[in-house]
Amino acid sequence: MLPSRAPTLLGPNIFVGPDLFNPPPQQGWLTIAPTFTLSGDYNDNVGQRSSNKESDFSFGFTPGITASVQRRGFTLLAGYDVSGRVSVQDSSLNDFGKHQHFFADMAYDIAPGLTFTLRDEFVRDDNSNAVSTAGESVGARDSFRNTLIPRLRWQATRSTGFALAGSYSLQRFSDLNRDTDTYRLRLEGDHRFTERLTGIAEVGGAYLNFEDESPAHTYTFRPGLSYAVTPTLQVRVRAGPSFVYHRGEQDVRPSVSAWLLQIFKYGSLQVGYDRAVTAQALGLTDVDSFYAAIVVPTLVRGLQFSFTPRYSILNRDVAVSSGEETQRVTTLTLNLRATYDLGRNFSLVGSYNFFRQTDDRGTGDIDQNRVFFGVQYAFPINFY
């Protein structure tokens, strides 16, 4: 679940916890792989508190399923898992269904040069930083997020293409008036000037709705370029103004998306920066995110691991009227994942996650360490 190389409407996901989607190589036109994972999880700050932290060790069980379809002009990869846990220290933490994850990625060739793609991701967790799009925490509470992104692309000529993309993203936090809904629409165009250099332009708008404050509108124009420095090194940059309208106030903020992708013999490295005005649990927020993704799938036979750090700065000062209180929050997420194939159907899975949050209001800092390890059984069913 790495950040997509294709232009999207949202920044890369926050990487929290293990990756329990390990679909086997597809052998037929349809492959269905039921999975079951037995695990242990140590958490040194169960409530994501700044003081009086409580640690916990729990045993978990996670049934799941992945499905992949490969037909002429149509591809689909989807997966779903749901977890239960039994706490060793505090039985009130026992649950089933508070952690769920679903994703679907579909591509369909409607006609030559015309492609429709659809992406959807649903995340439910009782660690709110795993749900919020910028990774901030509002405490340990039942939370969920769903993001749907349809996109229609037309390859007009060999060197010129256009795309119309939209998205709907919702965030919900129980017992907290911080629910948000975000609607986006964007028109994109790209033209390849040379084999290495491609020009990009995009214009779009967004409607951001909040449960506890007035909605906001943004309008953004971002030109950019993509350049293949070498056959294995690519750079993409898009930047421009974003006009924000909120509570009768107008503001102009920079909107930036930049990343570098390097492919190595044993894996890949991606580093990037995103800045955008988004709807967060804090309210209307200007978010700066610095991230990286190091993936090594073939260094040792059967072993795959990835390391995905992300640092975000959230500024609650967009289109703020005089006298209103502003807020600045910083978050750091470090996630290390590993999967080792024991045999045909069994794998060892594990992860280490570090989370750190600071708040300029002096309400206290949050830090959390989580260690997860487990054994996963997968049984692929192939249809030829």
N, C-alpha and C positions, 0 to 999 in steps of 0.2 A: 504494500500500500504506500508506494513512494509518491512524492509530488509529481504530478503529470508534466510531461514535457510539452504537451500541447497547451495553448492559451486557455485558461479557465476563468471563472468569474470570482473565485475565492482563492485566498492564499493556501499554502500547503497545510495539511492536517497536522494537529498536534499528535506526536507519537507517545503513547502512554501504554505500558504493559506489553505483554507478549503478543506475537502474531500467531493466532490459532488457525489462520487460513493457509493451509499448505496443500494446495491442490496438486495431485500427481500429474505427470505428463499426459496430455490427451492422446488417446490411441484410436478412438473412433470418432464419429461425428458428434456423439454425445457421451460425456463422462460425468457420472454422479458419484460423489465420494462422501458417504457418511463418516463422521469422526466422533471420537469420544476421548476426552482428556481428563486424567486424574492429576491433581496438582496440589502444591503447597504454596502459601503466600504469606510473607512476613511484611507487616506495615508498622512503621515506628510512629505514625501520627494518623490514627484512624479517623479522627474528627477533623483533620486539617485545621488544627487550632494553633494560635500563636503562643499559648501557654497551657499548662496542665495537659501536656500531650499524653496520650495513651497508646501503647503499642499492642499489637495483636498478631497471632499466628492462626491461620485458618486452613482447613482442607477444602478443596474445591472439586467440582465435577462439571464438565462442560460438554454437552452434546452439540454437534454442529453438522453442517452439510455444505458442500460446494458443488456447483454444477457448471459445466462448460459446454458450449455448443459451437461447432465450427462447420458452417455450410457456405456454399458459394454465395458471396455477397452478404453474409450475415455471421456475426460472432457475438457470443454472450458469455460472460464470466460473472457468476454470482455466488454469494455465500452468506450463511447465517449461523450464529452460535448464541447460546444462552447459558449462563453459569449459575450454579448454586454453591453455597459455602457453609461450612460448619466451623464456628469459632472455637478455639481452645479455651480462651480466657473469658469471653463474654457471650453467653448464649443469645442475648438480645440482638446480636449481629448476624445470627443465622438467617439465611434468606435463599430464595431461588427466584431468578428473573430480574434482579436489580442490575445485572450487567448483561447487556445484549448488544450485538453488533450485526448489522446487515449491510451488504454492499451489492451493487449490480452495475455492470459496465457493458453496454450494448452498442454495436455499430451495424448499420444497415445501409447497403448501397441501393438507393431508390432508383437511380438511373446512372448511366455513365457520367462521371464527374459530379454527381449529387449524392452526398452521404449524410445520413442522420445518425447522431450519437445521443445516447441517454445515459446519464450517470446518476446514481442515487446512493446515499449513505445514511444509515441510521445508527446512532450510538446512544445507549442508555447506560448510566453508571451512577454510583453514589459518591464518586469523587468528581466534583463539579469541574475541575480543571481538565478532565478528560473529555468534557462535553462542550465547553465554551470554545468558540472558534479561535479566540486569541490565547487560550490557555490559562486565563485567570481563574482563581478559586473564589467561590462565595460560600465555602464550607462544605462539609460532607452532607449531602442531601440528594434525594432521588431527583435526577436530572436527565433530560434527553435532548438530542438534536437530530434533525433530519434535513438533508440538503438534496434537492433535485435539480439537475442541470441538463436540459435538452439543448441540442446544438445542431443546426443545419448548415452544411458547408457545400458551396458550389465552386468547383474548379473550372473557372471560365475558360482559361487557356492553359497552356503548359506552364506558364510563369505567373499567372494571376489567379487569385482565388478570393472568394467572399464568404462570410459566415454570419449567421444570425443566431445569437445565443441568449438564453434566459436562465434564470435560476429562482428558486424559492427555498429559503432557509428559515427554519424555526428553531428556537431554543426555549426550553421550559425548565424552571427550577421550582421544586415543590416548596411551599411555605415561604415564598419570597416573591414580592411583586416586581420581578425582573424579566418577565417573559418578553421575547422579541420575535418579530417576523420581518424578513427582508425579501423584497422583490427586486430583481435586476433584469435589465434588458440591454443588450449590447450588439452593435454592428461592427464587424471586423473586415479588414481588407489587407491583403499582402501581395507583394509583387517581387519576384526574384530577378534582381538586376544582373547578377553573375551566378556562377555555380556556388559561390561561397556567401554572397551578400543578398539578403532579403529585406525589403522595407515593409514596415507594418504600420497600420493606422487603425484606431478603434475609437468609437464614440458610444457612450452609453449613459443610462440613467438608473437611479435606484430610489425605491420608496422604503423607508425604514420606520417600522411601527413599534412602539413601546407600550408596555402595560401601564407604566407609572409616569409617563411624560408625553408631550406632544410629539407627533410623527415628524420626520425630516425627509427632505428630498436632496439628492445629489445628482449632478450632471458632470460627466468627465470626458475629456478628450486626451488620448495618449498616443502620440506617434512613437515609433521605435524602429529597431532593426534587429536582425538575427544574422550572426556571422560565424561561419565555420572556420576557425583559426587553423585547425588541422582536421584530418578525417576522424579523429577521436576527441577533439575539443571544440565545443560549441558555446557561444555566448549569445544571450538574448536580453535586450533592454527595452523597456517601454516606460515613458514618463510624460506627465502633462498635468494641467490644472484640474482640480475637482471643486466645483462650485456647490456650496452647502447652504441650504435654506432650512432654518429651524427656529420656531417661535418668533417669526417675523424678522429674524436676524439673517444676514448673509455673511458668509465667510468663504475664503478661497484657500484651499489646502493642496499641497503636492500629492499626486498619486503616482507611485513608482512600483514597477515590478522588474527585477533583474535577477538573472541566474546564469551560472556557469556550470557546464557539464563536461566532465572528463571521464572517458572510458579507458580502463586499464585492462591488462591481460586477465587479472583475477577479479575484476569488479568495476565499480564506478564511484565517482565522487561528484556530488552536486552541492554547490553553495549558492545562497540566494538572499535577496532582500526584498521585502514587500512593505509598502506603506499605503494605507487607505483609510477612509472614514467608514466605520462599520458600526453595527448595532451589537453592543455587548451587554453583559449583566450590569455594568456600571452605567449604561445609557449610551448616548451618542458619543463615540470615542474615536480619536485619531490614533491608529495603531502602527507602530514601527516593529517589524519582525525581521530578525536575522536568523537564518537556519542553514543546516547542512545535512546531508545524507550520505553516509559511507556504507556501501553495500559490497560484501565479499561473498559470492555464492559458490566459488569453485576452488578456493585455496587448498582445502583438504577435502578428499572424497567424502561426500555425505554431509559435510558441515557447511552451514550458511549462517552468516551473522551480519548485523547492521548496527550502525551507531548514528543516532539522529538527535543532535542538540538543537535547541531553539531558544532564542532570547527575544523577548517582546517588551516594548515600552508602550503603555496605554495612557493617553492623555485625555482626560475628561474636561476639555476646554474649548470644544468646537461650538461656534455660534452661541457663546455664553453671554447673557446680558450682564450689565454692570451690577455688581452686588451678589451675583451667583457664585457659589463655591465650586472651585475646580478640584481636580483630583489627578494624581499621577501614580500609576502602579507599574512595577516591573516584575516580570516572571522569567524564570530560567527552568527549562525542562531538558534533562539529559536521559536518553533512553538507549539501552544496549539490549539487543535481541540476539538469540542464537537458536538454531535448530540443527539437530544431528540425527541422521537416519540410522536407526539400529538394524533395520532389515527391510523387508518388502513392505510391511504394513505398520511398523512401530517407529516412533521418533521421540527423541528427547527435546523438549522445548523449555526455554528459560528467558528471563529478562531481568534487568535491573533498571529502576527508574528513580531519578532524583528530581525533586521539585522544590523551587525556592521562589517566594513572593515577598515583595516589600511594598509598603504603602506610605506615601508622604504625609498621611493624616495622623501617623503615630499610633494607629490601632494595633500595631504589632506585626511582626514578620511571621511567615509560614514556611516551614521546611519539612520535607517528607522524603523518606527512603522506603522503597518497596522492592522486595526480591521475590520473584516468581520462578518456580520450577515444576515441571510435570512430564508425564508420559502420555503420548497421544497415539491412538490407534485409528488408522484410516483404512477403509475398505473400498477401493475404486470399483465402480461398475461401468463397463464400457459397452456402448452400442455401436455396431459397425454398419 
